Amino acid sequence: QCQYKIRDDSVRPRHFLGADNVDEIEAILLDREGHSLHEFIDGDEPLRPIIDFDLPQEVLDTIEPKLTRKE
């Protein structure tokens, strides 16, 4: 089972919302902007960013395979 933390960059200090399934992740991301998705690997390991939903379009254009805002 994967566990994820979604970081809210619009709040200081940063606020993390927990999610452990696709439905929870989608609900959080649909409701908010300014979030990054982090995979929670182990309690002693730092959070690893795996998706940054606020990348500028120029950065998205350089990623292979191509990503769009909808992805």
Secondary structure, 3 states (H helix, E strand, C coil): CCEEEEEECCCCCCEEEEECCHHHHHHHHHHCCCEEEEEECCCCCCCEEEEECCCCHHHHHHCCCCCCCCC
